[in-house]
Amino acid sequence: MFGIKKEGVKIRIFIFIVIMVGGSIVFKAASAKEIISIYNWEDYLSPALISEFEQQTGAEVKLDFFQSYDEMLNRISSPDHGVDIFFPANHMIQALIKDKLIARVTPSVFAGFENIDDGWRFPYYDPYGEYSLPFHWGTTAIQVDDAVIKDIVKENGESLSLIFNPPVSLRGRIGLLYETDETVSMALHYLGLPSCADRPEQMERLRVLFSSLVGAVVIMKDPLLPQLLAETTVVRMAWNGDALRAREKRPSLRYIYPREGALVWADAIVVAQNAPHPDLARKFMAFMLDARRVAAQTNFTRYANAIRDSEKYIDPVLLTAPEVAIPASAKLHFYHGCSAKTTAIHEAFWSEMREILQKNQRKE
């Protein structure tokens, strides 16, 4: 949610020591009694909120990062995963429930659950509020560097053709996301097909399309922000919050909503099945239902949230940023995931095609 109040948010700064251990970050609290393990995308959780949670609970927060949903699922599927809290996409929730990979913690009984916006409180993927809380929502569209290709965009229009049928001058400087869901869905929409198309003739059209991009694209894996700031690519798929953070550092970058449509997605907060510290994990979920805290999280990542009244504390810049304030004319596709059968077909296809594209991408 976003509002128009212009008062800044005073966030108390807590002193902590960061210890790097095998890709993990442990935020040390002076009187730590327990350690909560949080598994997330890198740079996707406000350090100020971590410090506040530690101060409130006396616990230590240990962060581990995944670079893809495949990596996340592989770890969560292991009996000794050691994870308390993680952040899947909303369309994954029902499969995670079916596979008994997330715990039933009934967030609907938490104090503050009523703070969730009506449309997010009992969503289609968790209709009784038993497993998850909404975290962030956003869009996936295109970011271009106007300092390099402004005239090309003007000539070709704001279209996915900039990525899937690029001018010769852009070949080798196009960025595709690593994730199956978004990259395959956007390609299908470019072809005029639905997100969950999987018939053999439809998959063959996809194969022909991506085969035409061999040597033309770079596969971008999380963390995305450094790659958006680099000059390796000048047109690329991007998540809106990362795109805004990049533009704030490089003003020539521009986020555009292609005429074929942008994807709308959402992430959730869940507790892993067999979490080492389930009570502490529940406390963290309840902690994230406070409007001020969630606004601080939004101000950090630049992604929207689903907590009402958080707009009182939101950075006013977000109210008009084109990456966040979606224009009324934008065409949108709300991604709800596909059947297990279709997902398997898409993942097998993209895994094979992605490997081919990576082997042939331009080396710096």
Secondary structure, DSSP 8 states (H G I E B T S, - for coil): -----------------EEEETTEEEE--TT---EEEEEEETT-S-HHHHHHHHHHH--EEEEEEESSHHHHHHHHTSTT---SEE--BGGGHHHHHHTT-B----GGGSTTGGGB-HHHHS-TTSTTSSSEEEEEEEEEEEEEEHHHHHHHHHHH-SSTHHHHS--GGGTT-EEEES-HHHHHHHHHHHTT--TT---HHHHHHHHHHHHTTTTTEEEE-S--HHHHHSSS-SEEEEEHHHHHHHHHH-TTEEEE--TT-EEEEEEEEEEBTT-S-HHHHHHHHHHTT-HHHHHHHHHHH--B--BTTGGGGS-THHHH-TTTS--TT--EEE-----HHHHHHHHHHHHHHHHHHHHTS---
